[in-house]
Amino acid sequence: MHKVLLIGAGSICRTHIDAFEGLDGRAKVVGIVARHQESAQKAIDAAGLDAAAYTDYKQAIEASGCDVVAVLTPPDTHCEITVWALEHGCHVLLEKPMAPSLRECDEMIDAARRTGNKLQVVAQSRCLTPIWRTKKLLESGLAGKLLYTQVNSYWYRGRSYYDLAWRGRWSTEGGGCTFVHAVHHIDLLAWMAGMPCEVSAMLGNVAHTNSEEEDLSMAMLRYADGTFAQLSANLVCHGQKQGLTFACEKANLEIPHAMCADTPQENGFPQENTELLDQLHAAYEAIPSLKYEGHAGLADNLLRAIDDGEPLLVDGQAGRNTMELIMAVYKSASEHRAVTLPIAQDDAFYTREGVREKMPKFYEKTGFLAKFEHDNIVLASANMK
């Protein structure tokens, strides 16, 4: 049985507890680390765990006997904790976003390579059956060549969202809606459509005057084969309608799950291709459902990678790809020009310090709460099914 240590006792902590504890007895959460020990103990008690509460992650890794660590802390702490855990014999499940800079991503990837320990980055949408099926159907070629991808990462957050001390600052959060929220959809874009060669972007802050960061961004992506993708992310859309559309030669495949297929009439106008739609629906339903979904799917995959050598679903390079797309959006928007990929190591947007220096501060950060007073807040998540 794998012994799991959770570093961070925030809102995502219970999700990780349920994920590991729900794997048919293959893993046990033995400890939780938090800045304040009472926060760790509260999470332990709420889940009914037989586990220890810690305030120092290094001491916790040594004392708990863990072999798997889940890093659930703010992004600016990810690299230091992850590298230390990997170098001290632990495999790591790392919450997204992976890191505030490509250099830190590379340091974590290098630590995993040097130690031989596994590094899995959280991208839980990959482990949802409808998305898994759409990915496999896209790969099958039944819908034809992918021509254009539309990504809508629409969220709503009120001004008070940025009252937490670490949010709304380039130095601690690492970015706004593109970095923190659209990471879900940008990951799926890179996973399903691949990495582009060129990015053109704009961004701004239209509603959150207590945050340095953007609350709206738009980008066009060009691929080497001449096809395109479009990305829109913001925190001002009521209803939070999110989705991806993959426009292929013969049909559209969509997330949340939908399909449409047309064939041109003599005058070029569309007519529904019911025969192809029937084939697509049949192929979609024939793809087996996932046994474990969301975070549990990633935890299961990590344990199988450790025990049986199964490939990681979201390895360090996959997490880095998402970060490189985000940094390309930031670089293009700040420099007011199209940028090409990859981003070189001597580029300012390779380092955290460079990003902080180059990115505009839209407003002065105000509000420095350690935590919100009430715990019964509903956490909105990506609507990806």
C-alpha positions in Angstrom: 0.0 0.0 0.0 1.3 3.5 -0.9 1.6 6.0 1.9 0.5 9.5 0.7 1.3 12.9 2.2 -0.8 15.9 1.2 1.1 19.2 1.3 -1.6 21.9 1.6 -4.9 21.9 3.4 -6.9 24.3 1.2 -10.1 23.7 -0.8 -8.7 21.0 -3.0 -7.4 18.9 -0.1 -10.6 16.9 0.3 -10.7 16.0 -3.4 -7.2 14.5 -3.1 -8.1 12.6 0.1 -11.2 11.1 -1.6 -9.1 10.3 -4.8 -6.4 8.3 -3.0 -8.6 6.8 -0.3 -11.0 5.6 -3.0 -8.5 3.4 -4.9 -9.5 0.0 -3.5 -7.1 0.1 -0.6 -4.0 0.7 -2.7 -3.2 4.0 -1.0 -3.6 5.6 2.4 -3.3 9.3 3.3 -0.9 9.3 6.3 -0.4 13.0 6.8 -1.4 16.5 5.8 0.8 19.5 5.9 -0.5 23.1 6.4 1.0 26.4 7.5 -1.2 26.2 10.7 -1.4 22.8 12.3 -5.1 23.3 13.2 -5.9 23.6 9.5 -4.3 20.2 8.8 -6.0 18.6 11.8 -9.3 20.0 10.7 -9.0 18.4 7.2 -8.0 15.1 8.9 -10.9 15.1 11.2 -13.4 16.1 8.5 -12.4 13.1 6.4 -12.1 10.7 9.4 -8.5 9.9 8.6 -6.0 8.1 10.8 -3.2 10.6 9.9 -0.8 13.1 11.3 -0.9 16.9 11.1 2.3 18.7 10.2 3.5 22.3 9.6 6.8 21.5 7.9 6.8 19.5 4.7 10.4 18.4 5.0 9.9 17.1 8.5 6.6 15.5 7.4 8.2 13.6 4.4 10.9 12.2 6.7 8.6 11.4 9.6 5.6 10.0 7.7 7.3 7.3 5.7 5.4 8.4 2.6 6.3 7.4 -0.9 3.8 9.6 -2.7 3.4 13.4 -2.1 0.5 15.5 -3.5 1.5 19.2 -3.7 -1.6 21.4 -3.2 0.0 24.7 -2.3 0.0 28.0 -4.3 1.9 27.9 -7.6 4.9 30.0 -6.4 5.8 27.2 -4.0 5.5 24.2 -6.3 9.1 24.0 -7.6 10.8 24.1 -4.2 8.5 21.5 -2.6 8.4 19.2 -5.7 12.1 19.1 -6.2 12.8 18.4 -2.5 10.2 15.6 -2.5 11.5 14.0 -5.6 15.1 14.1 -4.3 14.0 12.5 -1.1 12.5 9.4 -2.6 8.9 10.5 -3.2 6.7 10.4 -6.3 4.7 13.6 -6.8 1.2 14.5 -7.9 1.4 18.2 -8.5 -1.7 20.5 -8.7 -2.0 22.8 -11.6 -0.8 25.3 -12.6 2.5 23.6 -12.7 4.6 26.6 -12.0 4.8 30.4 -12.6 7.8 29.9 -15.0 9.2 27.6 -17.6 12.5 27.5 -15.8 10.8 26.1 -12.7 9.0 23.5 -14.9 12.3 22.4 -16.3 13.8 22.2 -12.8 11.1 19.8 -11.7 11.3 17.8 -14.9 15.1 17.5 -14.5 14.6 16.4 -10.8 12.2 13.6 -11.9 14.7 12.5 -14.6 17.7 12.5 -12.3 15.9 10.6 -9.5 13.8 8.2 -11.5 10.8 9.2 -9.5 7.4 10.0 -11.1 6.1 13.5 -11.6 2.4 13.7 -12.6 0.7 17.1 -13.1 -2.9 17.5 -12.3 -5.1 17.9 -15.4 -8.2 16.1 -14.1 -10.4 16.9 -17.2 -8.3 14.3 -19.1 -9.8 11.7 -16.8 -13.5 12.4 -17.6 -15.1 9.7 -19.8 -16.8 12.1 -22.3 -13.5 13.9 -22.8 -11.5 10.7 -23.1 -13.9 9.4 -25.7 -13.8 12.7 -27.7 -10.0 12.5 -27.7 -10.0 8.9 -29.0 -12.7 9.8 -31.6 -10.6 12.7 -32.8 -7.6 10.5 -33.1 -9.6 7.9 -35.1 -9.9 10.2 -38.1 -13.6 9.4 -38.5 -14.4 13.1 -38.4 -11.6 14.0 -40.8 -8.6 16.3 -40.4 -8.8 18.9 -37.6 -9.0 22.4 -39.2 -9.9 24.8 -36.4 -10.3 24.6 -32.6 -12.3 27.1 -30.5 -11.7 27.2 -26.8 -14.0 29.2 -24.4 -12.8 29.3 -20.9 -15.5 31.4 -19.3 -15.7 31.9 -15.6 -17.3 34.3 -13.1 -15.5 35.6 -10.0 -16.5 38.6 -7.9 -14.2 41.3 -6.8 -13.8 39.7 -3.3 -12.2 36.6 -5.0 -8.9 38.6 -5.0 -9.1 39.5 -1.3 -7.0 36.5 -0.4 -3.4 37.7 0.2 -1.7 35.4 -2.4 -4.2 36.0 -5.2 -4.1 38.9 -7.7 -0.3 39.4 -7.6 2.1 38.3 -10.3 4.7 37.5 -7.6 2.6 34.9 -5.8 -0.2 33.7 -8.0 1.7 33.8 -11.2 -1.1 35.0 -13.5 -4.7 35.8 -13.8 -7.5 33.9 -15.7 -5.3 32.6 -18.4 -2.9 31.0 -15.9 -5.2 29.9 -13.1 -8.5 29.2 -14.7 -8.0 28.5 -18.4 -5.2 26.1 -17.5 -7.9 23.3 -17.7 -8.9 24.1 -21.2 -5.4 25.1 -22.5 -4.2 21.6 -21.3 -6.9 20.0 -23.4 -6.1 22.1 -26.3 -2.4 21.1 -26.2 -3.3 17.4 -25.6 -5.9 17.1 -28.3 -4.8 19.6 -31.0 -1.1 19.8 -30.3 1.3 22.7 -29.9 1.1 25.7 -32.2 4.0 27.5 -33.8 2.8 31.0 -33.4 0.6 32.9 -30.9 -1.0 36.4 -31.1 -2.8 37.7 -28.0 -4.4 40.6 -26.2 -5.4 40.8 -22.5 -6.8 43.3 -20.0 -8.5 43.7 -16.6 -12.1 45.0 -17.1 -13.7 44.3 -13.7 -11.3 43.3 -10.9 -9.7 46.6 -9.7 -8.0 44.9 -6.7 -5.8 42.6 -8.9 -2.6 43.3 -10.7 -3.4 40.5 -13.2 -5.6 40.0 -16.2 -9.3 39.0 -16.0 -9.7 38.7 -19.7 -7.5 37.3 -22.6 -8.0 36.4 -26.2 -5.5 34.6 -28.5 -5.1 33.3 -32.0 -2.9 30.2 -32.5 -1.4 29.2 -35.8 -0.2 25.6 -36.4 2.6 24.5 -38.7 0.1 22.8 -41.1 -1.8 26.1 -41.6 -4.7 25.4 -39.3 -5.8 27.6 -36.4 -7.1 27.7 -32.9 -8.8 30.5 -30.9 -8.6 30.9 -27.1 -10.8 33.1 -25.0 -10.5 33.3 -21.2 -12.2 35.6 -18.7 -13.6 35.9 -15.2 -16.7 38.0 -16.2 -19.0 35.6 -17.9 -22.1 34.8 -15.8 -23.1 31.2 -16.1 -19.5 30.0 -16.7 -20.3 28.3 -20.0 -17.0 26.6 -21.0 -16.2 24.4 -23.9 -14.0 23.3 -26.8 -15.1 22.9 -30.4 -13.0 20.8 -32.8 -14.0 21.7 -36.3 -12.9 18.8 -38.6 -13.3 18.2 -42.3 -16.4 16.0 -41.9 -17.8 16.9 -38.5 -17.5 18.9 -35.3 -16.7 17.2 -32.0 -17.4 19.3 -28.9 -16.7 19.4 -25.2 -19.1 19.3 -23.3 -20.1 16.3 -25.5 -21.9 17.2 -28.7 -21.5 16.3 -32.4 -22.7 17.7 -35.6 -22.0 16.7 -39.2 -23.0 18.3 -42.5 -22.5 17.6 -46.1 -22.6 20.4 -48.8 -25.6 20.7 -51.1 -25.2 21.7 -54.8 -25.3 25.4 -53.8 -22.7 24.9 -51.0 -25.2 25.2 -48.1 -25.1 22.5 -45.4 -27.4 19.5 -45.1 -27.1 17.2 -42.0 -25.1 14.1 -42.6 -27.2 11.6 -40.6 -25.2 8.6 -41.8 -21.9 10.0 -40.5 -23.5 11.2 -37.3 -24.8 7.6 -36.6 -21.3 6.3 -37.2 -19.8 8.9 -34.9 -22.3 8.2 -32.1 -21.7 4.5 -32.4 -17.9 4.9 -32.3 -18.2 7.2 -29.3 -20.3 4.9 -27.2 -18.0 1.9 -28.1 -15.1 3.5 -26.3 -15.0 2.1 -22.8 -15.8 4.3 -19.8 -13.0 5.1 -17.4 -13.0 3.2 -14.1 -11.7 6.2 -12.1 -12.5 9.8 -13.1 -11.1 13.2 -12.3 -8.4 13.3 -9.6 -9.0 9.7 -8.8 -8.1 8.8 -12.4 -4.8 10.7 -12.1 -4.0 9.1 -8.7 -4.8 5.6 -10.1 -2.6 6.3 -13.2 0.3 7.5 -10.9 0.2 4.4 -8.8 0.1 2.2 -11.9 3.1 4.0 -13.3 4.9 3.4 -10.0 3.9 -0.3 -9.7 3.6 -1.4 -13.3 5.4 1.1 -15.5 2.3 2.4 -17.1 2.9 5.7 -18.9 1.9 8.8 -17.0 -1.2 10.5 -18.4 0.1 14.0 -17.6 3.9 13.9 -17.2 6.1 17.0 -16.5 6.5 17.7 -20.2 2.7 17.8 -20.7 2.4 20.2 -17.8 5.1 22.3 -19.3 3.4 22.5 -22.7 0.4 24.1 -21.0 2.7 26.6 -19.3 4.5 27.4 -22.5 1.2 28.2 -24.2 0.2 30.5 -21.4 3.6 32.2 -21.4 3.3 32.7 -25.2 -0.1 34.5 -24.6 1.5 36.7 -22.0 4.6 37.5 -24.1 2.5 38.3 -27.2 0.1 40.5 -25.3 2.8 42.4 -23.5 5.0 42.9 -26.6 2.0 43.6 -28.9 3.2 41.2 -31.5 3.0 37.6 -32.7 5.5 35.3 -31.0 6.8 32.0 -32.2 7.3 28.8 -30.1 9.3 27.4 -28.4 10.2 30.1 -25.9 14.0 30.1 -25.5 15.8 29.9 -22.2 17.3 33.4 -22.6 13.8 34.9 -23.1 12.4 37.0 -20.3 9.3 34.9 -20.3 11.3 31.8 -19.4 11.8 33.0 -15.8 9.4 34.1 -13.0 11.4 37.4 -12.6 11.2 38.1 -16.3 7.4 37.6 -16.4 6.9 39.8 -13.3 9.0 42.6 -14.9 7.4 42.4 -18.3 3.7 42.0 -17.5 1.6 45.1 -16.8 0.1 45.7 -13.4 -3.5 46.6 -14.2 -4.4 47.7 -10.7 -2.8 47.9 -7.3 -3.4 44.8 -5.3 -5.7 45.4 -2.3 -7.1 42.9 0.1 -4.8 40.6 2.1 -6.9 38.1 3.9 -5.2 34.9 5.1 -8.4 33.0 4.5 -12.1 33.7 4.1 -14.1 33.8 7.3 -16.7 31.2 6.3 -15.9 27.6 5.1 -19.3 26.8 3.5 -18.4 28.4 0.2 -19.4 26.5 -3.0 -16.3 26.1 -5.2 -17.1 26.4 -8.9 -15.2 24.0 -11.1 -14.8 23.5 -14.8 -18.0 22.3 -16.5 -16.4 19.8 -18.9 -18.8 16.9 -19.2 
